[in-house]
Amino acid sequence: MKRRIVRLVLIALLIAGAIYGWRSGWFGGEDARPVIGGNVEVREVQLAFRVGGRIATILVEEGDPVVPGQLLARLDTAPFADAMASARAEITVADAALVRQRNGNRPQEIAEAGAALRAAEAVAVNADKEFARVNDLAAKGFVSAARVDAARAAKDGARAGIDEAKAKLSLLREGTRGDDIAQSAASRDAAQARQRRMVTDMADTQLFAPSAGVVQTRVQEPGAIVAAGEPVVALAMTQPVRVRAYVPEPLLGRIKPGQPVRVVTDGGKSWTGRIGNISPTAEFTPRTVETESQRADLVYRIRIIVDDPKGELRQGQPITVDLGKRP
């Protein structure tokens, strides 16, 4: 009788366990909670200066947490300060030249050119008289032909001097040409552009954290000469936490972007998350998450955004994603 009672109790326990397992999804029942595997995404960025130079200081150590906008490193700014001073001087020179051309010639300069023209005319009058006198003497045989040639050359030179003085006075009276002003304005604009570039370069001598994270590696040390774009600090980006998981085709109809899920580590700790993206193309199950029965299965990659304010999940960590009850 006792044995019969024990058997009945065991059978009842087995039946109850089977019913509970069926409802809980242990045997694929109606309330089964589909579970898939994945990994916390490795998100690392190599941070570098946009300009080259000598590293003056690095303000973080490996393992240090950082916040968005935190200063991580600086370059020696002396060469950039000199370049900015040179750019400012170029602008001053270009501005002065442009103002002078826009204002035109001063009255004193025009008066000076007029005086030069009158002087050239006086020289030409004297040269004409000298040539006439020498020419008369040559007709009487008192001077040589060479002397006559020299007097003629002096007369022609004086006439050319008048033409030159007239041209200079005309230019001064007309003022600066429009294309010369445009050229000076373009030179001034180019100098201003160089100054803006120098200001940008000076700002880029400081390296800031683009997002929250942890310093993974100090690639360089103070005193090193680095080229533009050469990595200085490697930053592991910890927020937001992203999980990459893989869904078999039969489960595609049960998930959608924004759907809440539960992320569980091998240690049993769990976090809430939501599906952010579902890949439109299939791929074979990655070795990092496959089981023996999944090796040839086609799956779809999904990305899950996890709420992990304490930063307890580690990049590359294997996890299990509970997609929730069937709809």
C-alpha positions in Angstrom: 0.0 0.0 0.0 2.8 2.4 0.9 4.6 1.7 -2.4 1.4 2.3 -4.3 1.0 5.7 -2.6 4.6 6.6 -3.4 4.1 5.7 -7.0 0.9 7.8 -7.2 2.7 10.8 -5.7 5.6 10.4 -8.1 3.3 10.2 -11.1 1.4 13.3 -9.9 4.7 15.2 -9.6 5.8 14.1 -13.1 2.4 15.2 -14.5 2.6 18.5 -12.7 6.1 19.1 -13.9 5.3 18.3 -17.5 2.3 20.7 -17.4 4.5 23.4 -15.9 7.3 22.8 -18.4 4.8 22.8 -21.3 3.4 26.1 -20.2 6.9 27.6 -19.5 8.1 26.6 -23.0 10.4 23.8 -21.9 8.9 21.5 -24.6 7.9 24.1 -27.2 4.4 24.7 -25.8 2.1 27.5 -26.6 3.8 29.9 -24.1 7.4 29.0 -25.2 9.8 31.8 -24.8 12.2 31.7 -27.7 15.9 32.2 -26.7 18.8 33.1 -29.0 22.5 33.6 -28.5 24.8 36.6 -29.1 27.6 38.8 -27.9 28.1 42.3 -26.6 29.5 44.2 -29.5 33.1 45.3 -29.4 33.0 49.1 -30.0 36.5 50.6 -30.0 37.6 53.8 -31.6 41.2 54.9 -32.3 41.4 58.6 -31.4 43.9 60.8 -33.2 44.7 64.5 -33.7 43.6 66.0 -37.0 46.9 67.8 -37.1 50.4 66.6 -36.5 52.9 67.7 -33.9 54.6 66.9 -30.6 52.4 65.4 -27.8 52.6 67.8 -24.8 50.5 65.7 -22.4 48.1 62.8 -22.1 45.6 63.2 -19.3 44.2 59.7 -19.0 45.5 56.2 -18.1 44.5 52.8 -19.4 41.2 51.7 -17.7 40.1 55.3 -16.9 36.4 55.9 -17.5 35.7 59.1 -19.6 32.7 61.2 -20.3 31.7 62.8 -23.6 33.8 65.9 -24.3 36.5 65.1 -21.7 39.9 66.4 -22.7 42.3 63.4 -23.3 45.5 64.8 -24.7 47.2 68.0 -26.0 49.8 68.9 -28.6 52.5 71.5 -28.2 50.8 74.7 -29.5 53.9 76.9 -30.0 54.2 76.2 -33.8 50.5 76.8 -34.3 50.6 80.1 -32.3 53.5 81.3 -34.6 51.4 80.3 -37.7 48.4 82.3 -36.4 50.6 85.4 -35.8 51.9 85.1 -39.3 48.4 84.8 -40.7 47.3 87.9 -38.8 50.2 89.9 -40.2 49.3 88.8 -43.7 45.8 90.1 -43.2 47.1 93.5 -42.0 49.3 93.9 -45.1 46.5 92.8 -47.4 44.0 95.1 -45.8 46.3 98.1 -46.1 47.0 97.4 -49.7 43.3 97.1 -50.4 42.4 100.3 -48.6 45.1 102.2 -50.5 43.8 101.0 -53.9 40.2 101.7 -53.0 41.1 105.3 -51.9 43.0 106.0 -55.1 46.1 108.2 -55.4 46.7 111.1 -53.1 46.7 114.7 -54.4 50.3 115.1 -53.5 51.2 112.2 -55.8 49.3 113.7 -58.7 50.9 117.1 -58.1 54.3 115.4 -58.0 53.6 113.7 -61.4 52.5 117.1 -62.9 55.8 118.7 -61.7 57.7 115.9 -63.3 55.9 116.5 -66.6 56.8 120.2 -66.5 60.4 119.4 -65.8 60.5 117.0 -68.7 59.1 119.6 -71.0 61.7 122.1 -69.9 64.4 119.6 -70.6 62.9 119.0 -74.0 62.9 122.7 -74.8 66.6 123.0 -73.9 67.4 119.9 -75.9 65.6 121.4 -79.0 67.6 124.6 -78.7 70.9 122.8 -78.2 70.2 120.6 -81.3 69.4 123.7 -83.4 72.6 125.4 -82.3 74.8 122.4 -82.9 73.2 121.8 -86.3 74.0 125.4 -87.4 77.6 125.0 -86.3 77.9 121.8 -88.2 76.6 123.5 -91.4 79.5 126.0 -91.0 82.0 123.2 -90.4 82.8 124.1 -86.8 81.5 120.8 -85.2 81.7 117.2 -86.2 78.8 115.0 -87.3 79.2 113.0 -84.1 78.4 116.1 -82.1 75.2 116.6 -84.1 74.2 112.9 -83.5 74.6 113.3 -79.8 72.5 116.5 -79.8 69.8 114.8 -81.8 69.8 111.8 -79.4 69.4 114.1 -76.4 66.5 115.9 -78.1 64.7 112.6 -78.8 65.3 111.4 -75.2 63.8 114.5 -73.8 60.7 114.0 -76.0 60.4 110.4 -74.7 60.7 111.7 -71.1 57.7 114.0 -71.8 55.7 111.0 -73.0 56.6 109.0 -70.0 55.7 111.8 -67.6 52.4 112.3 -69.3 51.5 108.6 -69.1 52.3 108.5 -65.3 50.2 111.6 -64.7 47.3 110.1 -66.6 47.5 106.9 -64.6 47.5 108.7 -61.3 44.5 110.8 -62.3 42.5 107.8 -63.4 43.1 106.0 -60.1 43.4 102.2 -59.5 42.0 99.8 -62.0 39.0 97.7 -61.0 40.8 94.4 -61.6 43.7 95.5 -59.4 41.3 96.2 -56.6 39.7 92.8 -57.1 43.1 91.1 -57.0 43.9 92.9 -53.8 40.5 91.9 -52.3 41.2 88.3 -53.3 44.6 88.4 -51.6 43.0 89.7 -48.4 40.3 87.0 -48.5 43.0 84.3 -49.0 44.9 85.7 -46.0 41.7 85.6 -43.9 41.1 82.0 -45.0 44.6 81.0 -43.9 43.9 82.6 -40.5 40.7 80.6 -40.1 42.5 77.4 -40.9 45.1 78.3 -38.3 42.4 78.8 -35.7 40.9 75.4 -36.6 44.3 73.8 -36.4 44.9 75.4 -33.0 41.6 73.9 -31.8 42.6 70.5 -33.1 45.6 70.4 -30.9 43.3 69.2 -28.2 41.9 65.6 -28.2 38.4 65.1 -26.7 36.4 62.0 -26.0 33.5 61.6 -28.5 31.4 59.6 -26.2 31.4 57.8 -22.8 33.8 54.9 -22.6 36.9 53.4 -21.0 40.5 54.1 -22.1 41.6 50.8 -23.7 45.1 51.7 -24.7 47.5 54.6 -24.6 49.0 54.2 -28.0 51.5 57.1 -27.7 53.3 58.9 -24.8 54.1 62.6 -24.2 57.0 63.8 -26.3 56.2 61.6 -29.3 55.9 63.3 -32.7 52.8 62.1 -34.3 51.4 62.7 -37.8 47.8 63.8 -38.5 45.5 60.9 -38.0 48.0 58.7 -36.1 46.2 56.9 -33.2 47.0 58.3 -29.7 44.4 56.8 -27.5 42.1 53.7 -28.1 38.7 54.2 -26.5 36.2 51.4 -25.8 32.8 53.0 -26.1 30.6 51.6 -23.3 27.3 53.6 -23.9 25.0 52.7 -25.3 25.6 49.0 -24.9 24.8 47.1 -28.1 24.3 43.3 -28.3 24.6 41.5 -31.6 22.4 38.4 -31.8 21.2 36.0 -34.5 17.6 34.9 -35.1 16.6 31.8 -37.1 14.2 32.4 -39.9 11.2 30.8 -38.1 11.4 33.4 -35.4 11.4 36.4 -37.7 7.7 36.8 -37.6 7.8 37.1 -33.8 10.1 40.1 -33.5 10.1 43.7 -34.6 12.1 46.8 -34.0 11.4 48.4 -30.6 10.3 45.1 -29.1 11.5 44.7 -25.4 13.7 41.7 -24.6 15.7 40.4 -21.7 19.5 39.9 -22.0 21.0 37.2 -19.7 24.7 36.4 -19.0 26.0 32.9 -18.3 26.1 33.9 -14.6 22.4 34.4 -14.6 22.3 38.2 -14.3 19.8 39.9 -16.6 19.2 43.3 -18.2 16.3 44.8 -20.1 16.8 45.9 -23.7 15.0 46.5 -27.0 15.5 45.4 -30.6 17.0 48.3 -32.6 17.6 46.7 -36.0 16.9 43.6 -37.9 19.2 42.7 -40.9 17.4 42.4 -44.2 19.9 39.6 -45.4 20.6 36.1 -44.1 23.9 34.7 -43.1 25.3 31.4 -41.6 25.3 31.2 -37.8 28.6 32.7 -36.6 31.0 30.3 -34.8 30.8 32.4 -31.7 27.2 31.5 -31.1 26.6 28.3 -33.0 25.7 25.0 -31.5 26.3 21.7 -33.2 22.7 21.7 -34.6 23.0 25.3 -35.8 26.2 25.1 -37.9 24.5 25.1 -41.2 21.5 27.2 -40.3 20.8 30.5 -41.9 20.1 33.3 -39.4 19.4 37.1 -39.4 21.5 39.4 -37.4 19.7 41.7 -35.0 21.0 44.6 -32.8 19.7 45.0 -29.3 20.2 48.2 -27.3 20.6 47.3 -23.6 20.0 49.5 -20.5 23.2 49.0 -18.5 23.8 52.3 -16.6 26.4 50.7 -14.2 28.5 49.4 -17.1 28.5 45.8 -15.9 28.4 44.2 -19.4 31.8 43.6 -21.0 32.5 43.9 -24.7 32.7 40.6 -26.5 30.9 38.9 -23.6 28.6 36.0 -24.7 25.0 36.4 -23.7 21.5 34.9 -24.2 18.6 36.9 -25.4 15.1 36.0 -24.2 12.7 37.3 -26.8 9.7 37.0 -24.5 6.5 35.0 -24.8 5.0 34.2 -28.2 2.4 36.6 -29.4 
